Amino acid sequence: MNHLMSSYKIGNLELKNRIVMSPMCQYSAVKKDGMPTDWHLHHYTTRAVGGVGLIIVEMTNIEEDGRISDFCLGLWSDAHRDAFKPIVDQAHKHGAKIGIQIAHAGRKAEDTDSPISASPIAYDETFKKPYEASESDIKRLVIGYQDAARRAVEAGFDVIELHGAHGYLIHQFLSPYTNQRQDRYGEERTLFAVEVIKAMKAVMPTDMPLIMRISAMEYVEEGYELTDAVAFSRTLKEAGVDLFDVSSGGEGKPSSTRFQKPYAGYQVPFARKIRQEIGVPVMAVGMLENPEIANAAIRSNDADLVAIGRGLLSHPYWTFSAATQLNLDMHVPKQYEQATF
Ligand SMILES: Cc1cc2nc3c(=O)[nH]c(=O)nc-3n(C[C@H](O)[C@H](O)[C@H](O)COP(=O)(O)O)c2cc1C
């Protein structure tokens, strides 16, 4: 029976366990230039030393104006690609696989003067009103995602995650709440994502998996339902997504009737539904730092992988503690053998 520490293989990606470090913005790039710093090198290397199977580097954006803040990472030049190489090399040296989350913040880009989106609707009154992407903007954006994917491959990343969740640009196109276009990108709300996925896959090695993070539920009053997410995920899978990282929300202010207070594993049922209905591998995420609950998601085949976010910020060696608590075998670096986890 599979468990948290069992190995996992998808395409050419072989993981030593099912534990993924969830992408988490550090807002620690050099102001404006989007370059990773020493902080990123140490932050990610520490989690590799700490035994996670796969690290997913935080939201890394395809253009300068596509970032939440001026301190967010970018991959819009070959200089960025080269700056990520030491992080990739250190992760590998310490036994982890490493991916990167490629993104564009769209209308949630806070530090740009002119954010772009599917439709000219501001997130709320504190955000700038975005301009509606024209067909030529869309072509430019698709190429931006593709170029970022190519650079990620060249930097040596093992896998790419496309950010299609949390109210960022791709999610803005997928959602009827933020996509009110009258053209073909409005009639077929998956079209932008499909074009991005195909463009990225065209520059990725054929056996390198593409992960996509989606919001399986929206929490605004007019938001889409899990059944809608199942339907659009089917289309995205056909376009080339190999594994879904199943999150939720982020599109706007949650409605009190649709959004319950999160509890341990609250998004696991969304992951299970997508896995069962579409027959696609999934990663579950969200308050899974209790090892019993994370392990149960794998053992019960609700998910193929589990992503840990805040649990790995507070406990970089969470993986060792989880293995100890679950009484599962785990390789601990020899330097730490005398430690108690
Ligand atoms: C500081 C911080 C930064 C985050 N940045 C990102 C991000 O860059 N991309 C993303 O998809 N999710 C991001 N998230 C969401 C996490 O990846 C994760 O889905 C969420 O924290 C729930 O998991 P957890 O309960 O294990 O923390 C962030 C969360 C935190 C706490």
The ligand as a Gaussian input file, in Angstrom:
#p B3LYP/6-31G(d) Opt

LIG

0 1
 C        3.887000      32.751000       2.525000
 C        3.042000      32.035000       1.509000
 C        3.266000      32.250000       0.166000
 C        2.518000      31.562000      -0.802000
 N        2.827000      31.712000      -2.123000
 C        2.248000      30.912000      -3.051000
 C        2.724000      30.864000      -4.383000
 O        3.739000      31.470000      -4.733000
 N        2.052000      30.085000      -5.251000
 C        0.965000      29.330000      -4.878000
 O        0.376000      28.650000      -5.723000
 N        0.543000      29.313000      -3.608000
 C        1.174000      30.051000      -2.686000
 N        0.810000      29.944000      -1.371000
 C       -0.166000      28.916000      -0.981000
 C        0.581000      27.639000      -0.565000
 O        1.294000      27.068000      -1.642000
 C       -0.405000      26.583000      -0.015000
 O       -1.278000      26.216000      -1.057000
 C       -1.196000      27.105000       1.160000
 O       -0.348000      27.757000       2.095000
 C       -1.951000      25.975000       1.865000
 O       -1.068000      24.983000       2.305000
 P       -0.586000      24.892000       3.853000
 O       -1.837000      24.816000       4.691000
 O        0.225000      23.635000       3.911000
 O        0.209000      26.125000       4.145000
 C        1.504000      30.661000      -0.397000
 C        1.263000      30.479000       0.968000
 C        2.035000      31.124000       1.910000
 C        1.775000      30.855000       3.367000

